[in-house]
Every structure is written in structure tokens, then in C-alpha cells.
């Protein structure tokens, strides 16, 4: 009976995803993409982490989120059908789009490379290390210890340069979706830099955010250039996803090894940690929602914690949320992006907000489909938010917000377009 109560919301989400895909005609439509994504990410923990506690209320709240996004998309569809038939022509700057993307990505990547070198030099000086293999392992461990003790702060000569890693990833994804041939492989350069950066300071989130932005740009480019919209997982995308997943699995294990200075990894302990890291979000959110009590409405301070912290409206702590136990002395503070939304706007207010989001991103999708590059801005934001939502709101990081500002600042400056009436 308990398993059926847990499975029923998943069935509703998957059924909703199939209906929305049939209505919108592609898995890359925002509502069908979101529904498919959360169909998978709701089902996976129930299969691979059955020992966790899953409260049906939390599962039904996630189902309500999917339905709200879907409802918003249906409200928008009838209103924006005319956008689908609009024809856009581009002025004389359009032929430079590929060149703008490639040049921007290379420049951003080079700046990020300088940031990685500055990070390495900063660490060697901070911990007074000489260049040797053992000290490289010690460097990663020291960074990890200082970060967990919350005494690590990077100077702007490191932080400022590394800001450009994320716009490089976003532009790289767009370029990869636009360009074919062997030269398209240069688009993975930002991901390689993200791995190098993570190897030094053992932060997994750098690679996760880089691949999320890269994929959001790639999916957005597929919509813009009408590339295999009927199949989300064509051969190219399947290869990308499998490669990214395999690399991240190796990175997870490798970074854990570096944090232990190359010590022995205990298989059972590593499996437990991986289960918590990869599947703990659903149990944590359902536990939180079962005990949810509204203290006050924070009007976006949790969802947009990065800007709120910058403006002095919120003191953003490391880890953001407190840890809760899951199993065998394993803890997690990953509650999904939905916890922040409902803390900010209440359950009812959050669902209304998400319905509006579904409406507006569907309009953005149709604009991009019609050829308007500037609407890649909200569309890629939505893709990235969706892919990062099992962890937390992607707007927690000011560096990620800056990635879109920098990227689309470049597009606005160098790629101008105008609409032609049909």
C-alpha cells in the first residue's frame, strides 16, 4: 500500500509529461521538458534508494508543481500561436553569430584558465606548499578542510577571473548546438576547465553548474535552429548525457579521494554517500514538506538568495539549509529548489507563481522557435533551473546570474535582429 502511494504521483507526472509532449510536439517545450525531467528524478530515488523515507505529501507537492507548469504552458499556447508563424530576418550582423559565439567562448575560457592558474597559485601560497605530487594532494585536502570550516575566502584576482567559466559554458553549449563538424568539439573546453578547477579545490558544484549551463545553451540552440525537436535523446544528445554522467561519477569518486589525500576509499561508505548525494533530495524534500510550517513570507529571498545576499537582505550561509539525517549517520542539506519557492511565497502562492512561469517560458520558447535569439535568455534560464532544481535554486549563485548577463550582453551588442511581418 505504501509503495502504491509513493508510485501514484510518479504515474501522474509521467502521464502529464506524455500529454504535454503530444500537445506541444517536442520534449524541448518547457512544460514537457520539466515534466519528463521530474518524472525521471522522482522515479529514480524510489527505485535506487528504497530505504529512504518518502512522505506521499512531498511527492504530491512535486506533482502539483509539474501540473502548475503544464497549466501555464496550456494557457500560453493559444495566445502565442501567431508567434509560431512569424518570420524573422536578421540584419547584416547575423552572419557573425557563429564567430561571435566562438570568439566569446574562447576569450571567456582563456580568462577562466587564468583564474584556475591564480587559484592554484593562491592555494600554494596560502598553505606554503612546494610543487610536488604529494603537495598537490595536500592542496586539495587543505582547500576542502578550510571550506568545511568556513574559513576559506578567495581574493578577487581568483574569484573575478573564474566568473567567466560559467558564461564560457553557456556560450559553449549554444555553439555546440549551432555548429556541426569536428570544430564543434572546441565547445567542450569550458567543461575541461571546470574539471581542472574542481581538481584543485575539490568542489563538485563547479562542474555540475558548468554542465547545466552548457546543456541549457545546447537545448536552447536546438530550439532556435530546429534541430531534431521531435527527439530529445537523439544519438548526439544521448552520447553527451552518458558522457557527462560517467565523467561526473568519476569526478565524485575522484574528488572524494583527493579530499582524503589519496587515502583508501571504503566501498560501502562511498556507496552510502553516493546514494545520499544522488537520491537524497526527494526524501529530504518530502520530510521537510511533511513538517512544513509557515513562519513568514520572504518574497524571493530563498529562491534568489544570491542577489538578496548582495543587497544585504539575507545572510547567505555556507550550505544554506541545515542538514537532516537520512540513513546510517548520513546527512543531506539538499532539499530541491521547491523548498525555497514555497518558503518565499507559500504553497498556494508558489504554485500560482509557477503557473505564470510556465506561461512566460512557453512564450519564450515560441519566440526562440520563430528565430528570436534574445529569447534564448529566459528559455535557457528555465532549462538550467529545471536541471539544477533537484539540488537548490540556481539563483543562489551570483556568478551564474552574471553568466547570463555577460552572455546576452554580448549577443545584444553584436547580434542584432528585427522581425518581418508575415
N, C-alpha and C positions, 0 to 999 in steps of 0.2 A: 504493500500500500504506500509506504514512504517513497519507494523508488518511482511509483507511478506519479505521485505528487511532484516529485522533482523532474520527471521526464515530460509531463504535460506542458509546462511553459516552453520547453525546448521545441516541442512539436508545433506549438503555436507560432514561435519565432520562425522556424524553418518554413512552415506553410505560408506565413506572411511574406517571407523573402521570395518564394516562388511566385506568389500573386503579383508582387511589386515588379519583379523581373518581367513577368508577362505583360504588365501594363506599360512599363517604361521601355521595354525592348532590349535592355542591356543590364548586366551586372554592375556596370560602372555608373549607372544612375545613382545619385547619393543615397536614396532610401533603400534600394535593393542592395547596394554595396554594404551599407550599415547593417541591414538585416542579416545578410549572409555572414558577415564578419562575426556578429554576435551570436548567430546560430552555432557557428563553429566554436567560439570561445565560451559559450555556455555549456555546450555538449562535452567538450574535451575534459574539463575537470571532473565531471560526473563519471567519466569513463576511466581516467587515469589516476584520479585521487579520490576514490570512493570512500576512503577512511576519514576524509574531512567532513565536518558538519555543514550541511546546506539547508538553510531555512527556506521553505517554499515562498514566503513573503518576499524575500530578496529576489528570487527568481522571477516572480510575477512583476516586481517593480521594473526589472530589466526588460521584461516583455512589454510593459507599458511604455517604456522609452522607445522601443522599436516601433510600436504601434503609433506613437506620437509623431515620430519622424516620418513614418509612412503616410499618416493622415495629412501632414503638412505638404508632402510631395503631391498628393492627390488634389489638394486644394490649388496648388500652383499649376498643375498640368493643364487644366482647361484655360487658365488665364495666360499661359505663355506659349500656346500652340503656334501663335503667329511668329514668335521668335524662331521657331524651327524652320520656317520658310524664308526668313530674311537672308539676303545675300550680302556678304561683306566683301569689300575690296580694300586692298591695302595700298598705301601710297608708295612713293619711291624708296622708302626706308625698309619696306618689308623684306626685300631680298637680303638684307643684312641680318635677319633674325638668327640664322644658324651661326653666323660669325659673331654676333653679339653674345649668344649663349656660350659658344666655345671659348671666346676671349674672356668673358666674365668668369667662367668656371676655372680656367687656368690661372687667372690673376688671383681669384679667391683662394684657390688651392695653394698657390705659392705663398700667399700671406699666412695661411693656416700652417704650412710647413715651417715657416719661420717661428710661428707660435709654438710648434712642437719642439723645435730646437731650443727656444727660450725656456720652455717647460723643463726640458732635460737639464739645461744649464742651471736653472733655478734650483732644481732638486739636488744636483751635485754640490752646489754651493751651500744650500741650506743644511744638508746632512754631512757636509765636509767629507765627501767621498772622492776617491780616485777612480779612474777609468779601468775597470776590470769586470769580468763576468760575475764574480761573487758580489761586487758592489752594485751591479745592475739589478740583481735580485734583491739586494738590500734596499735599493732605491724604491722599488715598487712596494716593498713591505713597509718602509717608513712613511711613504705617502699614504698608504692605507691606514696605518695606525693613527697618524695625525688627523686624517679626515674623520675617522670614527670618534676621535677625542675632541673633534670640533675646534681644533687649533690651527687648521690649515687655511691660509688665505693667499691667493695668488696675486702678484702685482699686476698692474695694468699692462705692462710690457708682455706679459703672458696671456692674460685674460682678453685683452683687446684684440690681439692677433688671432687667437683661437675663435673669436666670434665669427670669423669668416669661414670656418669649417662648415657651418650649417647652411649659409647661402650657397656655398660650393656644392653641397649635397643636393639641395633643391634644384639648382640650375643643372647639375649633372643628370638628375632624373629626367628633367624636361628634354635635355639634349639627347639622352639615350632613347626617349620615346619618339623624338623627331627624326633622328638620323639613323640610317642603316649602313651596314658595311663594317669593315674592320676598324675604321676610325672611331666608331661609336664606343669601343672599349675604353677610350680615354675617359669616358664618363664615370668609370668606377674609381678614378683617382681619389675623390674625396673620401670614399669608404676605406681605402687603403690608409689614408692619413688618419682617419678616425681610429683604426686598429692600432696604428703606431702610437697615437696619443694615449689610448687606453692601456697599452702595454707598459707605458711609463708610470701612469698613476693608478692603474687597475680599476678605472671607472667604466662599468659596463654601459651606463646610460648614454655615454658619448656615441658608441656605435649604434645603440638602439635608436636614438634620436636621428642620427645621420641616415640610417637605412629607412626610417619612417619618412623623413623629408624627401629622400631620394625616390622612394616608391610613390609618394604623393605627387611629385613632379612627373614621374613616369606615367602614372594613371591619367593625370591631367592632360599630358601631351597626347595620349591615345585618344582622348575625347576630342581634343582640338583638331587632330589630323585624321579622325575617323579610322583608327587602326584596330581592326578586329574587335569591334564593340560587342559583337554577339557572344564572344567567349572571353571571360575574364582570364581563364587559365589556358591561354594558348601555349605553344611549346616554349616560346621565349620567356613568357611570364612564369611558367612552371619552373623552368630552369633557374630563373632569378630567385624565386621563392625558396626552392630547395637548397640552392647555394647559400643564400642568406641565412636560412635556418641552420644548415650544417656548420657554417662559419661561426654563427652565434653560439651554438652548442660547444664548439671547440674553444671559443673565447671565454665562455662561462667557466669551463673546467680550467683553461689555461690561466685566467686571471686569479682564480681561487688558488691555484698552485703558486703563482707569483706572490700572492698575499701571504702565503706560508713560507716564503723564501725558498721555494723549491722543495718543500718537505713532502712527506708521504701523504697522498690523498686516500682517505678511508672510503671505500666504495659505498658502504651503507650510509655513512654520513653525507656523502656527496649526493646520493640519490634522494635522501630526505630533503636536502637543501634545494635541489633542483625541482622537486615536487612543490615545495613551498613557493619558490620563485616563479615557476611557470604556471602553477594552477591554484595558488593560494588566494588570488584576488576574488574569486567567486565566493568562497567560503567566508572570507573577511567581510565582503560587502553584505552578504546575507546575514551574518552575525550582527553587523552594525545596524542594518535596517530593522532587524527584529527587536532591537533595543533603542530604536531611534526616538529621541525626544527633542522637540524644537525649543531651543533657548531663545534665539533671536535670528532675524533675517539679516544676512550680511551683504546682500546685494552685489555678489560677484567677487568678494574678497578671497574666497577659497578657489574658485574657478580661475580667476585672473590674479593669482597670488603674486606673480612676478611684478606686474605693473603696480599692484596695491602696495607691495613692499617698497618699490622705487618711490612711490608718492608718500610714503610714511603712514599709510593707512593700516598696515599689517606688518607684524614682525614675523618674517618667514623663518622658521626653524629648519635645521637640517633634518631630513626625513619627513618633515611636515606633519604627518599623523603619528600618533603613538602606536607602539607595537601591540598586537594581540596574539595570544598563543593559539596554535593550530594543532600540533601533534608533537610528541616526543621532544619536548623542550624547543621546538622550532617555532619561530615567531615571524610575523609579517606586518608591515605597515602599508601594504598596497591594497587600496580599497576601491579602485576604479575611479574614473572621472565623475561618476554619477553621485558619489557621496558629496563632493564639493558643490555640485549643482543644486542638490536638494537641501544642503545646509544653507546655501545662499538664497534660495528662492522658495523653499518649502516643496513638498511633494507635488501639490497641485500647480503651484507657480512654475516649478521646474518642467513639468510636462507641457504646460502652455508655452513656455519658452522654447522647448524642443520642437513643438509643432511649428512654431514660427521659423526655427532654424531649418526644418525640413522644407518649408515653403520657399525660403530665400535661396537655399543652396540648389534647389531644383531649378529656380530661375537662373542661377549662375551656371548650372550645367547646360541648360538650353542655350544660353548666350555663348558659352565656350563652344558648344557643338555647332553654332552658327558661324563661328570663326573669330569671336572677340577674345583676343589674348588676355586682356586686362581682367576678365572674369575668371582667369586661372587663379587669381588671388584668393577669392573666397572658396573656390572649388578645391584647390589643393590644401587649404587650411582644414576644410571638412574631412578630406581623406586622411590627413595627418592626425587630426583629433580623433577620428574613429580608430585608427590603428594603434594609437597610444592610450586609448581610453581604458583598456584593462588595467593600466598602471595608475594613472592620475591624469589630471588635465594637462595638456601640453602647454597651456598658457602659464604654467608655473615658472617657466624659464624665459627671462627677458631676451636671452641670446636667440631663442627660437623665434620670438616675435620679430626681433631685428632681422632675422634671415629673410622673412617675407618683405619687410620694409626695404631692405637693401636690394633684394632681387627684383621686386616690382618697381622700385625707383629706377633701376637700370632699364627695365622694359619700357617704362613710361618715357624715359629720356631718349631712347634710341629706336624704339619700335612704335611708330605712330600708325593709327588705323582709323578709318571712318566708314560709316555704314552707307550702303546704297539702297535706296528704296526698291522693293521688288517690282 
